[in-house]
Amino acid sequence: MMMAYGLFVFTLNTVAYQEFTRQINWRFAANPRVGLRPARQFIGVDEDPITLKGTLLPELTGGRMSLKMLELLGSQGKAWPMLEGSGTIYGMYTLESLETTSSLFFDNGAPRRIEFTATFKRADNYDLRLMGLATSLLGGLAGNLLGSAGGLVGGVVGGLGGNVVGGIAGDVVGKVL
């Protein structure tokens, strides 16, 4: 495991990032003064953004389905814990943006290469005791995603099967008549 965002796990086989950027900022208020430099007062830590950048090769690693799961987490608008595989706990983060660029396409339009940039921002105003509720919600989300994918595959297989069976039946009826 490279990193975990909630129950979404970044690994070498799923969504492997090649670049990790963390920016730590502190906020200061400035009061202008006559004849002097502004007085500055520390008002707290800032959003502490984390950016993950990577390139996926769907033939070898994760692809669009892995990124779709991450997109669904971001669409919920909730903060999830960000943990590094080495044991570092960064805190509760929201997914602020997910940018993907697809290139080098197969003849069916599927990309051979997907570059992504995911930006997370810290949101410590969430209660860590709600983690049990959050994990159950995420489990339901994963079930919905897999159910949607299963329905898509079932529809394609059913459509292909119907065409094959219909074609065979048409040939048999044509030969009998």
Contacts in CASP RR format, 6 or more apart in sequence:
PFRMAT RR
TARGET T0000
AUTHOR 0000-0000-0000
METHOD contacts of the structure
MODEL  1
MMMAYGLFVFTLNTVAYQEFTRQINWRFAANPRVGLRPARQFIGVDEDPI
TLKGTLLPELTGGRMSLKMLELLGSQGKAWPMLEGSGTIYGMYTLESLET
TSSLFFDNGAPRRIEFTATFKRADNYDLRLMGLATSLLGGLAGNLLGSAG
GLVGGVVGGLGGNVVGGIAGDVVGKVL
1 9 0 8 1.000
1 10 0 8 1.000
1 11 0 8 1.000
1 85 0 8 1.000
2 10 0 8 1.000
2 11 0 8 1.000
2 12 0 8 1.000
2 16 0 8 1.000
2 17 0 8 1.000
2 84 0 8 1.000
2 85 0 8 1.000
3 9 0 8 1.000
3 10 0 8 1.000
3 17 0 8 1.000
3 20 0 8 1.000
3 52 0 8 1.000
3 82 0 8 1.000
3 83 0 8 1.000
3 84 0 8 1.000
3 85 0 8 1.000
4 10 0 8 1.000
4 81 0 8 1.000
4 82 0 8 1.000
4 83 0 8 1.000
4 85 0 8 1.000
5 70 0 8 1.000
5 73 0 8 1.000
5 80 0 8 1.000
5 81 0 8 1.000
5 82 0 8 1.000
5 93 0 8 1.000
5 95 0 8 1.000
5 120 0 8 1.000
6 73 0 8 1.000
6 80 0 8 1.000
6 81 0 8 1.000
6 82 0 8 1.000
6 83 0 8 1.000
6 134 0 8 1.000
6 135 0 8 1.000
6 138 0 8 1.000
7 80 0 8 1.000
7 135 0 8 1.000
7 138 0 8 1.000
7 139 0 8 1.000
7 142 0 8 1.000
8 69 0 8 1.000
8 70 0 8 1.000
8 73 0 8 1.000
8 80 0 8 1.000
10 16 0 8 1.000
10 17 0 8 1.000
10 52 0 8 1.000
12 61 0 8 1.000
13 61 0 8 1.000
13 62 0 8 1.000
14 61 0 8 1.000
14 62 0 8 1.000
14 66 0 8 1.000
15 56 0 8 1.000
15 61 0 8 1.000
15 62 0 8 1.000
15 63 0 8 1.000
15 66 0 8 1.000
15 67 0 8 1.000
15 70 0 8 1.000
15 116 0 8 1.000
16 54 0 8 1.000
16 56 0 8 1.000
16 61 0 8 1.000
17 52 0 8 1.000
17 53 0 8 1.000
17 54 0 8 1.000
17 118 0 8 1.000
18 53 0 8 1.000
18 54 0 8 1.000
18 55 0 8 1.000
19 51 0 8 1.000
19 52 0 8 1.000
19 53 0 8 1.000
19 54 0 8 1.000
20 50 0 8 1.000
20 51 0 8 1.000
20 52 0 8 1.000
21 50 0 8 1.000
21 51 0 8 1.000
21 52 0 8 1.000
21 53 0 8 1.000
22 48 0 8 1.000
22 49 0 8 1.000
22 50 0 8 1.000
22 51 0 8 1.000
22 90 0 8 1.000
23 48 0 8 1.000
23 49 0 8 1.000
24 45 0 8 1.000
24 46 0 8 1.000
24 48 0 8 1.000
25 45 0 8 1.000
25 46 0 8 1.000
25 47 0 8 1.000
25 48 0 8 1.000
26 42 0 8 1.000
26 44 0 8 1.000
26 45 0 8 1.000
26 46 0 8 1.000
27 42 0 8 1.000
27 43 0 8 1.000
27 44 0 8 1.000
27 45 0 8 1.000
27 46 0 8 1.000
28 40 0 8 1.000
28 41 0 8 1.000
28 42 0 8 1.000
28 43 0 8 1.000
29 40 0 8 1.000
29 41 0 8 1.000
29 43 0 8 1.000
30 38 0 8 1.000
30 39 0 8 1.000
30 40 0 8 1.000
31 38 0 8 1.000
31 39 0 8 1.000
31 40 0 8 1.000
31 41 0 8 1.000
32 38 0 8 1.000
33 39 0 8 1.000
47 121 0 8 1.000
47 122 0 8 1.000
48 90 0 8 1.000
48 121 0 8 1.000
48 122 0 8 1.000
49 96 0 8 1.000
49 119 0 8 1.000
49 120 0 8 1.000
49 121 0 8 1.000
49 122 0 8 1.000
50 82 0 8 1.000
50 90 0 8 1.000
50 93 0 8 1.000
50 119 0 8 1.000
50 120 0 8 1.000
50 121 0 8 1.000
50 122 0 8 1.000
51 117 0 8 1.000
51 118 0 8 1.000
51 119 0 8 1.000
51 120 0 8 1.000
52 116 0 8 1.000
52 117 0 8 1.000
52 118 0 8 1.000
52 120 0 8 1.000
53 115 0 8 1.000
53 116 0 8 1.000
53 117 0 8 1.000
53 118 0 8 1.000
54 115 0 8 1.000
54 116 0 8 1.000
54 117 0 8 1.000
55 113 0 8 1.000
55 114 0 8 1.000
55 115 0 8 1.000
55 116 0 8 1.000
56 62 0 8 1.000
56 63 0 8 1.000
56 66 0 8 1.000
56 67 0 8 1.000
56 113 0 8 1.000
56 114 0 8 1.000
56 115 0 8 1.000
56 116 0 8 1.000
57 112 0 8 1.000
57 113 0 8 1.000
57 114 0 8 1.000
58 64 0 8 1.000
58 110 0 8 1.000
58 111 0 8 1.000
58 112 0 8 1.000
58 114 0 8 1.000
59 112 0 8 1.000
63 114 0 8 1.000
64 111 0 8 1.000
64 114 0 8 1.000
65 145 0 8 1.000
65 149 0 8 1.000
67 98 0 8 1.000
67 100 0 8 1.000
67 114 0 8 1.000
67 116 0 8 1.000
68 145 0 8 1.000
69 142 0 8 1.000
69 145 0 8 1.000
70 95 0 8 1.000
70 98 0 8 1.000
70 118 0 8 1.000
71 98 0 8 1.000
72 141 0 8 1.000
72 145 0 8 1.000
73 80 0 8 1.000
73 95 0 8 1.000
73 138 0 8 1.000
73 141 0 8 1.000
74 94 0 8 1.000
74 95 0 8 1.000
74 98 0 8 1.000
76 137 0 8 1.000
76 141 0 8 1.000
77 94 0 8 1.000
77 95 0 8 1.000
78 94 0 8 1.000
78 126 0 8 1.000
78 134 0 8 1.000
79 92 0 8 1.000
79 93 0 8 1.000
79 94 0 8 1.000
79 123 0 8 1.000
79 125 0 8 1.000
79 126 0 8 1.000
80 92 0 8 1.000
80 93 0 8 1.000
80 94 0 8 1.000
80 95 0 8 1.000
80 134 0 8 1.000
80 138 0 8 1.000
81 89 0 8 1.000
81 90 0 8 1.000
81 91 0 8 1.000
81 92 0 8 1.000
81 93 0 8 1.000
81 128 0 8 1.000
81 131 0 8 1.000
82 89 0 8 1.000
82 90 0 8 1.000
82 91 0 8 1.000
82 92 0 8 1.000
82 93 0 8 1.000
82 120 0 8 1.000
83 89 0 8 1.000
83 90 0 8 1.000
84 90 0 8 1.000
90 122 0 8 1.000
91 122 0 8 1.000
91 124 0 8 1.000
92 122 0 8 1.000
92 123 0 8 1.000
92 124 0 8 1.000
92 126 0 8 1.000
92 128 0 8 1.000
93 120 0 8 1.000
93 121 0 8 1.000
93 122 0 8 1.000
93 123 0 8 1.000
94 120 0 8 1.000
94 121 0 8 1.000
94 123 0 8 1.000
95 118 0 8 1.000
95 119 0 8 1.000
95 120 0 8 1.000
96 119 0 8 1.000
96 120 0 8 1.000
96 121 0 8 1.000
97 117 0 8 1.000
97 118 0 8 1.000
97 119 0 8 1.000
98 116 0 8 1.000
98 117 0 8 1.000
98 118 0 8 1.000
98 119 0 8 1.000
99 116 0 8 1.000
99 117 0 8 1.000
99 118 0 8 1.000
100 114 0 8 1.000
100 115 0 8 1.000
100 116 0 8 1.000
101 114 0 8 1.000
101 115 0 8 1.000
101 116 0 8 1.000
102 111 0 8 1.000
102 113 0 8 1.000
102 114 0 8 1.000
102 115 0 8 1.000
103 111 0 8 1.000
103 112 0 8 1.000
103 113 0 8 1.000
103 114 0 8 1.000
103 115 0 8 1.000
104 111 0 8 1.000
104 112 0 8 1.000
104 113 0 8 1.000
105 111 0 8 1.000
105 112 0 8 1.000
106 112 0 8 1.000
END
